[in-house]
């Protein structure tokens, strides 16, 4: 489901508030606790990650999982030239599975 920036920020803030121990960073080999600027940056980074996961990741997941262009060409060629749709039917099934496994956000 698509999320707005306000929804993502609220979710990021809730995650931040749920952290049990203070967050730390290493600066010049010294361990220091986060300050208010670091806290705000963590929340902003988490907000952007949540937005990406909710609104954009599906596109990359589809691109990563679609059958290859070589599989497409081979299946299409066999269907059109040899009149054998076996590979084409398998290609279409695999293509539709990717679309159902990685739906567009609503």
Biopython code that builds the backbone (N, CA, C, O; Angstrom):
import numpy as np
from Bio.PDB.StructureBuilder import StructureBuilder

atoms = [
    (1, "UNK", "N", (0.833, -1.173, 0.000)),
    (1, "UNK", "CA", (0.000, 0.000, 0.000)),
    (1, "UNK", "C", (0.885, 1.247, 0.000)),
    (1, "UNK", "O", (1.852, 1.326, 0.758)),
    (2, "UNK", "N", (0.562, 2.192, -0.828)),
    (2, "UNK", "CA", (1.334, 3.433, -0.917)),
    (2, "UNK", "C", (1.237, 4.194, 0.406)),
    (2, "UNK", "O", (0.218, 4.147, 1.095)),
    (3, "UNK", "N", (2.306, 4.885, 0.737)),
    (3, "UNK", "CA", (2.336, 5.673, 1.965)),
    (3, "UNK", "C", (2.698, 7.107, 1.637)),
    (3, "UNK", "O", (3.417, 7.388, 0.678)),
    (4, "UNK", "N", (2.185, 7.999, 2.454)),
    (4, "UNK", "CA", (2.547, 9.405, 2.340)),
    (4, "UNK", "C", (3.786, 9.650, 3.202)),
    (4, "UNK", "O", (4.159, 8.821, 4.032)),
    (5, "UNK", "N", (4.403, 10.789, 2.990)),
    (5, "UNK", "CA", (5.571, 11.123, 3.800)),
    (5, "UNK", "C", (5.193, 11.260, 5.271)),
    (5, "UNK", "O", (5.955, 10.858, 6.150)),
    (6, "UNK", "N", (4.020, 11.825, 5.539)),
    (6, "UNK", "CA", (3.573, 11.975, 6.928)),
    (6, "UNK", "C", (3.391, 10.612, 7.599)),
    (6, "UNK", "O", (3.769, 10.433, 8.757)),
    (7, "UNK", "N", (2.816, 9.662, 6.877)),
    (7, "UNK", "CA", (2.635, 8.316, 7.431)),
    (7, "UNK", "C", (3.988, 7.657, 7.697)),
    (7, "UNK", "O", (4.192, 7.039, 8.742)),
    (8, "UNK", "N", (4.905, 7.796, 6.747)),
    (8, "UNK", "CA", (6.228, 7.192, 6.898)),
    (8, "UNK", "C", (6.983, 7.831, 8.056)),
    (8, "UNK", "O", (7.661, 7.137, 8.813)),
    (9, "UNK", "N", (6.870, 9.139, 8.197)),
    (9, "UNK", "CA", (7.568, 9.835, 9.287)),
    (9, "UNK", "C", (7.014, 9.391, 10.646)),
    (9, "UNK", "O", (7.767, 9.208, 11.603)),
    (10, "UNK", "N", (5.698, 9.224, 10.715)),
    (10, "UNK", "CA", (5.079, 8.764, 11.960)),
    (10, "UNK", "C", (5.575, 7.354, 12.305)),
    (10, "UNK", "O", (5.867, 7.062, 13.465)),
    (11, "UNK", "N", (5.667, 6.489, 11.298)),
    (11, "UNK", "CA", (6.161, 5.133, 11.504)),
    (11, "UNK", "C", (7.632, 5.152, 11.931)),
    (11, "UNK", "O", (8.027, 4.417, 12.836)),
    (12, "UNK", "N", (8.435, 5.987, 11.282)),
    (12, "UNK", "CA", (9.860, 6.101, 11.637)),
    (12, "UNK", "C", (10.017, 6.617, 13.062)),
    (12, "UNK", "O", (10.860, 6.121, 13.811)),
    (13, "UNK", "N", (9.226, 7.595, 13.439)),
    (13, "UNK", "CA", (9.295, 8.140, 14.804)),
    (13, "UNK", "C", (8.932, 7.073, 15.820)),
    (13, "UNK", "O", (9.566, 6.971, 16.870)),
    (14, "UNK", "N", (7.910, 6.272, 15.513)),
    (14, "UNK", "CA", (7.508, 5.193, 16.423)),
    (14, "UNK", "C", (8.635, 4.168, 16.567)),
    (14, "UNK", "O", (8.878, 3.677, 17.669)),
    (15, "UNK", "N", (9.323, 3.841, 15.476)),
    (15, "UNK", "CA", (10.450, 2.910, 15.551)),
    (15, "UNK", "C", (11.565, 3.495, 16.406)),
    (15, "UNK", "O", (12.173, 2.799, 17.219)),
    (16, "UNK", "N", (11.823, 4.785, 16.210)),
    (16, "UNK", "CA", (12.874, 5.448, 16.989)),
    (16, "UNK", "C", (12.518, 5.442, 18.473)),
    (16, "UNK", "O", (13.360, 5.150, 19.322)),
    (17, "UNK", "N", (11.268, 5.766, 18.773)),
    (17, "UNK", "CA", (10.824, 5.816, 20.173)),
    (17, "UNK", "C", (10.889, 4.442, 20.836)),
    (17, "UNK", "O", (11.036, 4.352, 22.055)),
    (18, "UNK", "N", (10.780, 3.372, 20.048)),
    (18, "UNK", "CA", (10.791, 2.018, 20.593)),
    (18, "UNK", "C", (12.204, 1.498, 20.872)),
    (18, "UNK", "O", (12.361, 0.454, 21.505)),
    (19, "UNK", "N", (13.223, 2.210, 20.411)),
    (19, "UNK", "CA", (14.597, 1.777, 20.682)),
    (19, "UNK", "C", (14.848, 1.828, 22.185)),
    (19, "UNK", "O", (14.538, 2.822, 22.841)),
    (20, "UNK", "N", (15.415, 0.744, 22.725)),
    (20, "UNK", "CA", (15.570, 0.652, 24.174)),
    (20, "UNK", "C", (16.818, 1.348, 24.704)),
    (20, "UNK", "O", (16.778, 1.958, 25.773)),
    (21, "UNK", "N", (17.905, 1.265, 23.982)),
    (21, "UNK", "CA", (19.130, 1.877, 24.487)),
    (21, "UNK", "C", (19.491, 3.068, 23.615)),
    (21, "UNK", "O", (19.073, 3.144, 22.460)),
    (22, "UNK", "N", (20.266, 4.000, 24.163)),
    (22, "UNK", "CA", (20.665, 5.138, 23.334)),
    (22, "UNK", "C", (21.510, 4.671, 22.151)),
    (22, "UNK", "O", (22.319, 3.751, 22.276)),
    (23, "UNK", "N", (21.314, 5.308, 21.022)),
    (23, "UNK", "CA", (22.089, 4.962, 19.841)),
    (23, "UNK", "C", (23.457, 5.624, 19.962)),
    (23, "UNK", "O", (23.597, 6.710, 20.524)),
    (24, "UNK", "N", (24.458, 4.941, 19.421)),
    (24, "UNK", "CA", (25.817, 5.470, 19.500)),
    (24, "UNK", "C", (26.437, 5.524, 18.116)),
    (24, "UNK", "O", (25.972, 4.892, 17.168)),
    (25, "UNK", "N", (27.501, 6.302, 18.040)),
    (25, "UNK", "CA", (28.262, 6.440, 16.802)),
    (25, "UNK", "C", (29.737, 6.461, 17.166)),
    (25, "UNK", "O", (30.103, 6.744, 18.307)),
    (26, "UNK", "N", (30.574, 6.160, 16.190)),
    (26, "UNK", "CA", (32.012, 6.209, 16.405)),
    (26, "UNK", "C", (32.546, 7.439, 15.673)),
    (26, "UNK", "O", (32.374, 7.585, 14.463)),
    (27, "UNK", "N", (33.196, 8.318, 16.435)),
    (27, "UNK", "CA", (33.790, 9.529, 15.876)),
    (27, "UNK", "C", (35.257, 9.554, 16.282)),
    (27, "UNK", "O", (35.590, 9.625, 17.465)),
    (28, "UNK", "N", (36.121, 9.493, 15.284)),
    (28, "UNK", "CA", (37.562, 9.475, 15.542)),
    (28, "UNK", "C", (37.942, 8.401, 16.557)),
    (28, "UNK", "O", (38.780, 8.628, 17.430)),
    (29, "UNK", "N", (37.318, 7.231, 16.437)),
    (29, "UNK", "CA", (37.641, 6.118, 17.319)),
    (29, "UNK", "C", (36.991, 6.184, 18.679)),
    (29, "UNK", "O", (37.209, 5.298, 19.505)),
    (30, "UNK", "N", (36.197, 7.208, 18.938)),
    (30, "UNK", "CA", (35.517, 7.328, 20.233)),
    (30, "UNK", "C", (34.038, 7.036, 20.047)),
    (30, "UNK", "O", (33.430, 7.478, 19.072)),
    (31, "UNK", "N", (33.466, 6.301, 20.972)),
    (31, "UNK", "CA", (32.043, 5.984, 20.939)),
    (31, "UNK", "C", (31.296, 7.117, 21.641)),
    (31, "UNK", "O", (31.577, 7.467, 22.788)),
    (32, "UNK", "N", (30.334, 7.675, 20.907)),
    (32, "UNK", "CA", (29.546, 8.799, 21.448)),
    (32, "UNK", "C", (28.066, 8.503, 21.244)),
    (32, "UNK", "O", (27.680, 7.826, 20.291)),
    (33, "UNK", "N", (27.248, 9.018, 22.149)),
    (33, "UNK", "CA", (25.808, 8.879, 21.993)),
    (33, "UNK", "C", (25.319, 9.855, 20.935)),
    (33, "UNK", "O", (25.897, 10.923, 20.733)),
    (34, "UNK", "N", (24.244, 9.465, 20.267)),
    (34, "UNK", "CA", (23.607, 10.358, 19.299)),
    (34, "UNK", "C", (23.156, 11.630, 19.998)),
    (34, "UNK", "O", (22.736, 11.599, 21.155)),
    (35, "UNK", "N", (23.247, 12.750, 19.285)),
    (35, "UNK", "CA", (22.672, 13.990, 19.791)),
    (35, "UNK", "C", (21.374, 14.261, 19.021)),
    (35, "UNK", "O", (20.958, 13.436, 18.208)),
    (36, "UNK", "N", (20.749, 15.380, 19.264)),
    (36, "UNK", "CA", (19.453, 15.689, 18.639)),
    (36, "UNK", "C", (19.547, 15.710, 17.112)),
    (36, "UNK", "O", (18.610, 15.291, 16.433)),
    (37, "UNK", "N", (20.658, 16.190, 16.570)),
    (37, "UNK", "CA", (20.839, 16.230, 15.115)),
    (37, "UNK", "C", (20.911, 14.811, 14.545)),
    (37, "UNK", "O", (20.320, 14.523, 13.504)),
    (38, "UNK", "N", (21.641, 13.926, 15.237)),
    (38, "UNK", "CA", (21.732, 12.533, 14.807)),
    (38, "UNK", "C", (20.373, 11.852, 14.878)),
    (38, "UNK", "O", (20.004, 11.089, 13.985)),
    (39, "UNK", "N", (19.636, 12.130, 15.941)),
    (39, "UNK", "CA", (18.289, 11.558, 16.087)),
    (39, "UNK", "C", (17.408, 11.973, 14.916)),
    (39, "UNK", "O", (16.727, 11.139, 14.318)),
    (40, "UNK", "N", (17.422, 13.247, 14.593)),
    (40, "UNK", "CA", (16.600, 13.761, 13.497)),
    (40, "UNK", "C", (17.025, 13.138, 12.170)),
    (40, "UNK", "O", (16.177, 12.828, 11.333)),
    (41, "UNK", "N", (18.326, 12.951, 11.970)),
    (41, "UNK", "CA", (18.818, 12.351, 10.733)),
    (41, "UNK", "C", (18.394, 10.888, 10.645)),
    (41, "UNK", "O", (18.017, 10.417, 9.572)),
    (42, "UNK", "N", (18.453, 10.165, 11.763)),
    (42, "UNK", "CA", (18.035, 8.767, 11.775)),
    (42, "UNK", "C", (16.565, 8.671, 11.379)),
    (42, "UNK", "O", (16.189, 7.824, 10.568)),
    (43, "UNK", "N", (15.744, 9.533, 11.945)),
    (43, "UNK", "CA", (14.309, 9.524, 11.636)),
    (43, "UNK", "C", (14.084, 9.862, 10.163)),
    (43, "UNK", "O", (13.246, 9.236, 9.513)),
    (44, "UNK", "N", (14.806, 10.827, 9.631)),
    (44, "UNK", "CA", (14.666, 11.183, 8.210)),
    (44, "UNK", "C", (15.111, 10.027, 7.311)),
    (44, "UNK", "O", (14.436, 9.714, 6.330)),
    (45, "UNK", "N", (16.225, 9.400, 7.633)),
    (45, "UNK", "CA", (16.707, 8.265, 6.836)),
    (45, "UNK", "C", (15.701, 7.120, 6.869)),
    (45, "UNK", "O", (15.417, 6.507, 5.840)),
    (46, "UNK", "N", (15.167, 6.836, 8.041)),
    (46, "UNK", "CA", (14.185, 5.757, 8.170)),
    (46, "UNK", "C", (12.896, 6.107, 7.431)),
    (46, "UNK", "O", (12.267, 5.232, 6.837)),
    (47, "UNK", "N", (12.499, 7.374, 7.462)),
    (47, "UNK", "CA", (11.318, 7.825, 6.718)),
    (47, "UNK", "C", (11.509, 7.567, 5.236)),
    (47, "UNK", "O", (10.603, 7.060, 4.574)),
    (48, "UNK", "N", (12.671, 7.908, 4.706)),
    (48, "UNK", "CA", (12.948, 7.703, 3.281)),
    (48, "UNK", "C", (12.994, 6.211, 2.931)),
    (48, "UNK", "O", (12.537, 5.811, 1.861)),
    (49, "UNK", "N", (13.541, 5.395, 3.828)),
    (49, "UNK", "CA", (13.578, 3.956, 3.592)),
    (49, "UNK", "C", (12.159, 3.380, 3.557)),
    (49, "UNK", "O", (11.839, 2.559, 2.697)),
    (50, "UNK", "N", (11.329, 3.806, 4.477)),
    (50, "UNK", "CA", (9.943, 3.336, 4.529)),
    (50, "UNK", "C", (9.204, 3.753, 3.268)),
    (50, "UNK", "O", (8.466, 2.954, 2.692)),
    (51, "UNK", "N", (9.390, 4.981, 2.834)),
    (51, "UNK", "CA", (8.745, 5.449, 1.599)),
    (51, "UNK", "C", (9.194, 4.635, 0.402)),
    (51, "UNK", "O", (8.374, 4.259, -0.436)),
    (52, "UNK", "N", (10.483, 4.359, 0.312)),
    (52, "UNK", "CA", (11.004, 3.550, -0.793)),
    (52, "UNK", "C", (10.388, 2.151, -0.775)),
    (52, "UNK", "O", (9.909, 1.661, -1.798)),
    (53, "UNK", "N", (10.408, 1.516, 0.397)),
    (53, "UNK", "CA", (9.854, 0.164, 0.510)),
    (53, "UNK", "C", (8.376, 0.133, 0.113)),
    (53, "UNK", "O", (7.932, -0.801, -0.553)),
    (54, "UNK", "N", (7.621, 1.146, 0.518)),
    (54, "UNK", "CA", (6.180, 1.152, 0.269)),
    (54, "UNK", "C", (5.816, 1.587, -1.142)),
    (54, "UNK", "O", (4.840, 1.090, -1.704)),
    (55, "UNK", "N", (6.578, 2.501, -1.724)),
    (55, "UNK", "CA", (6.138, 3.129, -2.966)),
    (55, "UNK", "C", (6.979, 2.819, -4.196)),
    (55, "UNK", "O", (6.495, 2.982, -5.316)),
    (56, "UNK", "N", (8.208, 2.383, -4.027)),
    (56, "UNK", "CA", (9.086, 2.226, -5.180)),
    (56, "UNK", "C", (9.750, 0.861, -5.308)),
    (56, "UNK", "O", (10.100, 0.456, -6.416)),
    (57, "UNK", "N", (9.928, 0.161, -4.229)),
    (57, "UNK", "CA", (10.677, -1.094, -4.251)),
    (57, "UNK", "C", (10.048, -2.121, -5.179)),
    (57, "UNK", "O", (10.758, -2.927, -5.782)),
    (58, "UNK", "N", (8.736, -2.102, -5.301)),
    (58, "UNK", "CA", (8.058, -3.074, -6.165)),
    (58, "UNK", "C", (8.621, -3.036, -7.585)),
    (58, "UNK", "O", (8.766, -4.074, -8.230)),
    (59, "UNK", "N", (8.933, -1.841, -8.061)),
    (59, "UNK", "CA", (9.435, -1.678, -9.427)),
    (59, "UNK", "C", (10.794, -2.368, -9.592)),
    (59, "UNK", "O", (11.018, -3.072, -10.577)),
    (60, "UNK", "N", (11.679, -2.171, -8.648)),
    (60, "UNK", "CA", (12.993, -2.817, -8.706)),
    (60, "UNK", "C", (12.863, -4.322, -8.540)),
    (60, "UNK", "O", (13.554, -5.085, -9.215)),
    (61, "UNK", "N", (11.979, -4.753, -7.642)),
    (61, "UNK", "CA", (11.769, -6.189, -7.458)),
    (61, "UNK", "C", (11.269, -6.837, -8.744)),
    (61, "UNK", "O", (11.708, -7.930, -9.103)),
    (62, "UNK", "N", (10.357, -6.169, -9.433)),
    (62, "UNK", "CA", (9.876, -6.707, -10.707)),
    (62, "UNK", "C", (11.022, -6.795, -11.717)),
    (62, "UNK", "O", (11.211, -7.828, -12.359)),
    (63, "UNK", "N", (11.766, -5.733, -11.849)),
    (63, "UNK", "CA", (12.867, -5.712, -12.812)),
    (63, "UNK", "C", (13.874, -6.825, -12.517)),
    (63, "UNK", "O", (14.407, -7.443, -13.439)),
    (64, "UNK", "N", (14.131, -7.077, -11.248)),
    (64, "UNK", "CA", (15.089, -8.109, -10.857)),
    (64, "UNK", "C", (14.574, -9.528, -11.093)),
    (64, "UNK", "O", (15.369, -10.460, -11.216)),
    (65, "UNK", "N", (13.261, -9.700, -11.155)),
    (65, "UNK", "CA", (12.690, -11.038, -11.202)),
    (65, "UNK", "C", (12.012, -11.429, -12.506)),
    (65, "UNK", "O", (11.695, -12.602, -12.701)),
    (66, "UNK", "N", (11.784, -10.484, -13.394)),
    (66, "UNK", "CA", (11.175, -10.840, -14.681)),
    (66, "UNK", "C", (12.065, -11.825, -15.433)),
    (66, "UNK", "O", (13.287, -11.799, -15.283)),
    (67, "UNK", "N", (11.450, -12.702, -16.248)),
    (67, "UNK", "CA", (12.274, -13.567, -17.106)),
    (67, "UNK", "C", (13.148, -12.685, -18.008)),
    (67, "UNK", "O", (12.808, -11.538, -18.299)),
    (68, "UNK", "N", (14.262, -13.239, -18.433)),
    (68, "UNK", "CA", (15.217, -12.456, -19.220)),
    (68, "UNK", "C", (14.687, -12.154, -20.620)),
    (68, "UNK", "O", (13.764, -12.809, -21.104)),
    (69, "UNK", "N", (15.277, -11.170, -21.250)),
    (69, "UNK", "CA", (14.910, -10.811, -22.621)),
    (69, "UNK", "C", (15.236, -11.964, -23.573)),
    (69, "UNK", "O", (14.556, -12.150, -24.583)),
    (70, "UNK", "N", (16.263, -12.727, -23.254)),
    (70, "UNK", "CA", (16.611, -13.885, -24.084)),
    (70, "UNK", "C", (15.498, -14.924, -24.020)),
    (70, "UNK", "O", (15.124, -15.508, -25.038)),
    (71, "UNK", "N", (14.967, -15.154, -22.806)),
    (71, "UNK", "CA", (13.848, -16.084, -22.668)),
    (71, "UNK", "C", (12.638, -15.599, -23.465)),
    (71, "UNK", "O", (11.936, -16.392, -24.092)),
    (72, "UNK", "N", (12.404, -14.287, -23.432)),
    (72, "UNK", "CA", (11.290, -13.724, -24.184)),
    (72, "UNK", "C", (11.472, -13.957, -25.682)),
    (72, "UNK", "O", (10.565, -14.444, -26.358)),
    (73, "UNK", "N", (12.636, -13.610, -26.188)),
    (73, "UNK", "CA", (12.890, -13.733, -27.630)),
    (73, "UNK", "C", (12.766, -15.189, -28.065)),
    (73, "UNK", "O", (12.145, -15.482, -29.087)),
    (74, "UNK", "N", (13.342, -16.085, -27.308)),
    (74, "UNK", "CA", (13.274, -17.499, -27.660)),
    (74, "UNK", "C", (11.827, -18.004, -27.648)),
    (74, "UNK", "O", (11.401, -18.698, -28.572)),
    (75, "UNK", "N", (11.081, -17.656, -26.606)),
    (75, "UNK", "CA", (9.687, -18.109, -26.502)),
    (75, "UNK", "C", (8.839, -17.516, -27.619)),
    (75, "UNK", "O", (8.035, -18.219, -28.232)),
    (76, "UNK", "N", (9.013, -16.242, -27.881)),
    (76, "UNK", "CA", (8.235, -15.569, -28.927)),
    (76, "UNK", "C", (8.568, -16.137, -30.313)),
    (76, "UNK", "O", (7.678, -16.364, -31.133)),
    (77, "UNK", "N", (9.848, -16.360, -30.555)),
    (77, "UNK", "CA", (10.282, -16.897, -31.847)),
    (77, "UNK", "C", (9.708, -18.294, -32.075)),
    (77, "UNK", "O", (9.191, -18.593, -33.152)),
    (78, "UNK", "N", (9.801, -19.133, -31.070)),
    (78, "UNK", "CA", (9.251, -20.484, -31.224)),
    (78, "UNK", "C", (7.742, -20.447, -31.435)),
    (78, "UNK", "O", (7.199, -21.248, -32.195)),
    (79, "UNK", "N", (7.068, -19.521, -30.766)),
    (79, "UNK", "CA", (5.615, -19.407, -30.930)),
    (79, "UNK", "C", (5.268, -18.938, -32.341)),
    (79, "UNK", "O", (4.375, -19.496, -32.978)),
    (80, "UNK", "N", (5.962, -17.930, -32.824)),
    (80, "UNK", "CA", (5.618, -17.328, -34.115)),
    (80, "UNK", "C", (6.138, -18.117, -35.311)),
    (80, "UNK", "O", (5.432, -18.250, -36.311)),
    (81, "UNK", "N", (7.350, -18.639, -35.228)),
    (81, "UNK", "CA", (7.945, -19.317, -36.386)),
    (81, "UNK", "C", (7.631, -20.810, -36.376)),
    (81, "UNK", "O", (7.218, -21.371, -37.391)),
    (82, "UNK", "N", (7.826, -21.441, -35.242)),
    (82, "UNK", "CA", (7.629, -22.890, -35.165)),
    (82, "UNK", "C", (6.205, -23.275, -34.765)),
    (82, "UNK", "O", (5.844, -24.452, -34.772)),
    (83, "UNK", "N", (5.418, -22.288, -34.422)),
    (83, "UNK", "CA", (4.035, -22.494, -33.984)),
    (83, "UNK", "C", (3.948, -23.442, -32.794)),
    (83, "UNK", "O", (3.027, -24.252, -32.685)),
    (84, "UNK", "N", (4.933, -23.320, -31.906)),
    (84, "UNK", "CA", (4.954, -24.098, -30.664)),
    (84, "UNK", "C", (4.895, -23.102, -29.509)),
    (84, "UNK", "O", (5.863, -22.378, -29.275)),
    (85, "UNK", "N", (3.804, -23.054, -28.800)),
    (85, "UNK", "CA", (3.626, -22.042, -27.755)),
    (85, "UNK", "C", (4.007, -22.538, -26.359)),
    (85, "UNK", "O", (3.688, -21.878, -25.371)),
    (86, "UNK", "N", (4.676, -23.677, -26.259)),
    (86, "UNK", "CA", (5.039, -24.239, -24.957)),
    (86, "UNK", "C", (5.882, -23.255, -24.141)),
    (86, "UNK", "O", (5.551, -22.953, -22.995)),
    (87, "UNK", "N", (6.969, -22.758, -24.733)),
    (87, "UNK", "CA", (7.840, -21.817, -24.008)),
    (87, "UNK", "C", (7.140, -20.481, -23.791)),
    (87, "UNK", "O", (7.349, -19.829, -22.767)),
    (88, "UNK", "N", (6.314, -20.072, -24.742)),
    (88, "UNK", "CA", (5.586, -18.813, -24.592)),
    (88, "UNK", "C", (4.629, -18.886, -23.409)),
    (88, "UNK", "O", (4.557, -17.952, -22.610)),
    (89, "UNK", "N", (3.905, -19.971, -23.296)),
    (89, "UNK", "CA", (2.969, -20.140, -22.180)),
    (89, "UNK", "C", (3.717, -20.117, -20.849)),
    (89, "UNK", "O", (3.247, -19.513, -19.886)),
    (90, "UNK", "N", (4.875, -20.770, -20.789)),
    (90, "UNK", "CA", (5.685, -20.766, -19.567)),
    (90, "UNK", "C", (6.197, -19.356, -19.263)),
    (90, "UNK", "O", (6.232, -18.932, -18.108)),
    (91, "UNK", "N", (6.595, -18.635, -20.321)),
    (91, "UNK", "CA", (7.076, -17.261, -20.143)),
    (91, "UNK", "C", (5.965, -16.381, -19.567)),
    (91, "UNK", "O", (6.191, -15.633, -18.615)),
    (92, "UNK", "N", (4.781, -16.471, -20.138)),
    (92, "UNK", "CA", (3.651, -15.657, -19.678)),
    (92, "UNK", "C", (3.318, -15.993, -18.223)),
    (92, "UNK", "O", (3.041, -15.096, -17.427)),
    (93, "UNK", "N", (3.344, -17.264, -17.881)),
    (93, "UNK", "CA", (3.082, -17.681, -16.493)),
    (93, "UNK", "C", (4.115, -17.075, -15.549)),
    (93, "UNK", "O", (3.756, -16.545, -14.497)),
    (94, "UNK", "N", (5.385, -17.146, -15.910)),
    (94, "UNK", "CA", (6.452, -16.586, -15.071)),
    (94, "UNK", "C", (6.314, -15.068, -14.953)),
    (94, "UNK", "O", (6.503, -14.505, -13.875)),
    (95, "UNK", "N", (5.987, -14.417, -16.054)),
    (95, "UNK", "CA", (5.803, -12.960, -16.077)),
    (95, "UNK", "C", (4.666, -12.552, -15.143)),
    (95, "UNK", "O", (4.814, -11.627, -14.345)),
    (96, "UNK", "N", (3.547, -13.235, -15.242)),
    (96, "UNK", "CA", (2.391, -12.911, -14.395)),
    (96, "UNK", "C", (2.661, -13.200, -12.925)),
    (96, "UNK", "O", (2.159, -12.494, -12.051)),
    (97, "UNK", "N", (3.459, -14.243, -12.646)),
    (97, "UNK", "CA", (3.807, -14.545, -11.256)),
    (97, "UNK", "C", (4.617, -13.402, -10.651)),
    (97, "UNK", "O", (4.390, -13.021, -9.503)),
    (98, "UNK", "N", (5.554, -12.857, -11.411)),
    (98, "UNK", "CA", (6.341, -11.722, -10.909)),
    (98, "UNK", "C", (5.417, -10.549, -10.607)),
    (98, "UNK", "O", (5.565, -9.891, -9.577)),
    (99, "UNK", "N", (4.472, -10.284, -11.494)),
    (99, "UNK", "CA", (3.548, -9.167, -11.287)),
    (99, "UNK", "C", (2.676, -9.389, -10.049)),
    (99, "UNK", "O", (2.390, -8.439, -9.320)),
    (100, "UNK", "N", (2.256, -10.619, -9.806)),
    (100, "UNK", "CA", (1.428, -10.868, -8.628)),
    (100, "UNK", "C", (2.255, -10.905, -7.341)),
    (100, "UNK", "O", (1.768, -10.511, -6.281)),
    (101, "UNK", "N", (3.501, -11.377, -7.429)),
    (101, "UNK", "CA", (4.378, -11.415, -6.249)),
    (101, "UNK", "C", (4.863, -10.026, -5.837)),
    (101, "UNK", "O", (5.184, -9.800, -4.671)),
    (102, "UNK", "N", (4.916, -9.100, -6.789)),
    (102, "UNK", "CA", (5.409, -7.735, -6.528)),
    (102, "UNK", "C", (4.412, -6.724, -7.082)),
    (102, "UNK", "O", (4.700, -6.056, -8.076)),
    (103, "UNK", "N", (3.238, -6.600, -6.452)),
    (103, "UNK", "CA", (2.210, -5.707, -6.985)),
    (103, "UNK", "C", (2.564, -4.234, -6.825)),
    (103, "UNK", "O", (3.336, -3.851, -5.945)),
    (104, "UNK", "N", (1.979, -3.418, -7.699)),
    (104, "UNK", "CA", (2.117, -1.975, -7.555)),
    (104, "UNK", "C", (1.366, -1.552, -6.300)),
    (104, "UNK", "O", (0.326, -2.125, -5.976)),
    (105, "UNK", "N", (1.890, -0.549, -5.590)),
    (105, "UNK", "CA", (1.143, -0.041, -4.432)),
    (105, "UNK", "C", (-0.152, 0.620, -4.906)),
    (105, "UNK", "O", (-0.212, 1.211, -5.984)),
    (106, "UNK", "N", (-1.165, 0.505, -4.086)),
    (106, "UNK", "CA", (-2.461, 1.093, -4.454)),
    (106, "UNK", "C", (-2.542, 2.543, -4.052)),
    (106, "UNK", "O", (-3.561, 3.193, -4.286)),
]
sb = StructureBuilder()
sb.init_structure("model")
sb.init_model(0)
sb.init_chain("A")
sb.init_seg("    ")
for serial, (resi, resn, name, xyz) in enumerate(atoms, 1):
    if name == "N":
        sb.init_residue(resn, " ", resi, " ")
    sb.init_atom(name, np.array(xyz, "f"), 0.0, 1.0, " ", f" {name:<3s}", serial, name[0])
structure = sb.get_structure()
